């Protein structure tokens, strides 16, 4: 999680939010373990997945010439399961995006399930504004939000399941509004079981 927030081990050790959370979760040694882990990775001349993302972002952020080279090379970017991207992945995309880059993302904010490993559903909820098309006319900058194409038909589930899912999703305070439907039969009634 620290790497998703782009915190090096020494920054993590000084971050009161993480220190307090670790104390509360009864894992106060996390900072020390993070430090040992990073030293071992360095000794092995290796990177973990989060390092690959983090160092890619740092490379693009601090080297405009490299950022421009790849922005021009990748004129079309497609990201699937966008609701499960984390902050570093979002920052990489914003560095690669330029006026001639076309970005298409596929995802469903109601299916974001990886928050426990750093996914940030805000990435898909704010996509339209983050990647809005900006044009300048007579010194005035205008912004046109990215387009959304809703694929609302469900081909897998029965009608009862789709209706139950819609009724639950309706309670999300922040969402991209959609009405999922199916042409399948009603199927079995949805049963609620408490298993505790």
C-alpha positions in Angstrom: 0.0 0.0 0.0 2.9 2.3 0.7 4.3 1.8 -2.8 0.8 2.5 -4.2 1.0 5.8 -2.5 4.6 6.2 -3.7 6.2 6.2 -0.2 9.7 4.9 0.1 10.5 2.9 3.3 12.0 5.9 5.1 9.0 8.0 4.2 6.7 5.2 5.5 8.6 5.1 8.7 7.9 8.8 9.3 4.2 8.8 8.1 2.0 9.2 11.2 -1.1 7.8 9.3 0.6 4.5 8.6 2.3 4.3 12.0 -1.0 4.8 13.8 -2.8 2.4 11.5 -0.1 -0.2 12.1 -0.3 0.3 15.8 -4.1 0.0 15.8 -3.9 -3.2 13.6 -1.3 -4.7 16.0 1.4 -4.8 13.3 3.8 -2.1 14.6 6.8 -3.8 13.0 5.6 -3.1 9.4 7.9 -0.2 8.9 10.9 -2.2 9.9 9.8 -5.2 7.8 9.3 -2.8 4.8 12.9 -1.6 5.2 14.3 -5.1 5.4 12.2 -6.2 2.4 13.4 -3.3 0.3 17.1 -3.9 1.2 16.8 -7.6 0.3 15.2 -6.7 -3.1 18.0 -4.3 -3.7 20.6 -6.9 -2.8 19.0 -9.4 -5.2 19.1 -6.7 -7.9 15.3 -7.3 -8.3 12.0 -5.5 -8.3 8.5 -6.5 -7.2 5.4 -5.6 -9.2 4.8 -2.4 -7.3 8.4 -1.3 -7.9 8.0 -1.7 -11.6 5.0 0.6 -11.5 6.6 3.1 -9.1 9.9 3.3 -11.1 8.0 3.6 -14.4 6.1 6.6 -13.0 9.2 8.2 -11.6 11.0 7.7 -15.0 8.1 9.3 -16.9 7.6 12.1 -14.3 11.2 13.2 -14.1 12.3 12.8 -17.8 10.1 14.9 -20.1 12.0 13.6 -23.2 11.3 9.9 -22.3 7.7 10.8 -21.4 7.2 12.5 -24.8 8.8 9.6 -26.7 6.4 7.1 -25.3 3.4 9.5 -25.5 4.0 9.8 -29.2 4.7 6.1 -29.6 1.5 4.9 -27.9 -1.1 7.0 -29.6 -3.8 4.6 -28.5 -4.1 3.2 -25.0 -6.6 0.6 -23.8 -7.0 -0.3 -20.2 -9.3 -3.1 -19.1 -10.8 -3.6 -15.6 -10.1 0.1 -15.0 -12.1 0.1 -11.8 -9.2 -2.0 -10.3 -6.4 0.4 -11.1 -4.3 1.9 -8.3 -3.0 5.5 -7.9 0.4 4.7 -9.5 -1.2 3.2 -12.5 -3.4 6.2 -12.9 -0.4 8.6 -12.6 1.4 6.6 -15.3 -1.6 7.0 -17.6 -1.8 10.8 -17.0 1.9 11.1 -17.8 1.5 9.1 -21.1 -1.6 11.1 -22.1 -1.0 14.0 -24.4 -3.2 15.8 -26.9 -2.6 13.2 -29.6 -3.2 10.2 -27.3 -6.5 8.4 -27.4 -7.4 6.6 -24.2 -10.1 4.0 -23.9 -10.9 2.3 -20.6 -13.3 -0.5 -19.9 -14.7 -1.2 -16.5 -17.6 -1.0 -14.0 -17.4 1.0 -10.9 -19.9 -1.4 -9.3 -17.5 -4.2 -9.7 -14.5 -2.7 -7.9 -13.4 -5.3 -5.4 -9.6 -4.8 -5.0 -9.5 -1.9 -2.6 -7.7 -4.2 -0.1 -4.7 -4.3 -2.5 -4.7 -0.6 -3.5 -7.3 -0.3 -6.2 -8.9 3.2 -6.2 -12.5 3.2 -7.7 -12.1 7.0 -7.9 -10.0 6.5 -11.0 -13.0 5.3 -13.0 -15.5 7.7 -11.3 -13.3 10.7 -12.3 -12.1 9.4 -15.7 -14.3 11.8 -17.7 -12.8 14.8 -16.0 -9.2 13.5 -15.7 -9.0 12.7 -19.4 -11.2 15.5 -20.8 -10.3 16.9 -24.2 -8.8 20.4 -23.9 -8.8 22.8 -26.8 -7.6 26.3 -27.0 -9.4 29.0 -29.1 -8.3 32.6 -29.0 -6.5 32.1 -25.7 -9.5 30.5 -24.0 -9.2 26.8 -22.9 -12.3 24.7 -23.3 -12.7 21.3 -21.8 -14.9 18.5 -23.2 -15.3 15.5 -20.9 -14.4 12.1 -22.3 -17.4 10.1 -23.6 -19.0 7.2 -21.8 -20.6 4.3 -23.6 -22.7 2.2 -21.3 -23.0 -1.5 -21.9 -26.0 -2.2 -19.8 -27.2 -5.6 -21.1 -26.2 -8.6 -19.1 -25.9 -11.8 -21.0 -25.0 -14.2 -18.2 -27.4 -13.7 -15.3 -31.1 -14.3 -14.8 -33.5 -11.4 -14.4 -33.9 -12.0 -10.7 -30.1 -11.8 -10.1 -29.9 -8.6 -12.3 -32.7 -6.9 -10.4 -31.2 -7.8 -7.0 -27.8 -6.5 -8.1 -29.4 -3.2 -9.4 -31.2 -2.7 -6.1 -28.0 -3.1 -4.2 -25.9 -0.9 -6.5 -28.6 1.8 -6.2 -27.4 2.5 -2.7 -23.9 3.5 -3.8 -23.5 7.1 -2.9 -21.0 7.7 -5.8 -21.5 5.9 -9.0 -21.8 6.0 -12.8 -25.5 5.6 -13.0 -26.7 2.7 -15.2 -29.6 0.3 -15.4 -28.4 -3.2 -16.1 -31.0 -5.5 -17.8 -31.1 -9.0 -19.3 -33.3 -10.8 -21.7 -32.8 -14.0 -19.8 -35.8 -15.6 -18.0 -36.5 -14.8 -14.3 -34.7 -17.8 -12.9 -34.9 -18.9 -9.3 -35.8 -16.3 -6.7 -32.8 -14.8 -4.9 -32.4 -16.3 -1.4 -30.8 -14.4 1.4 -28.9 -16.5 4.0 -27.1 -15.3 7.1 -24.0 -17.3 7.7 -22.5 -16.2 10.9 
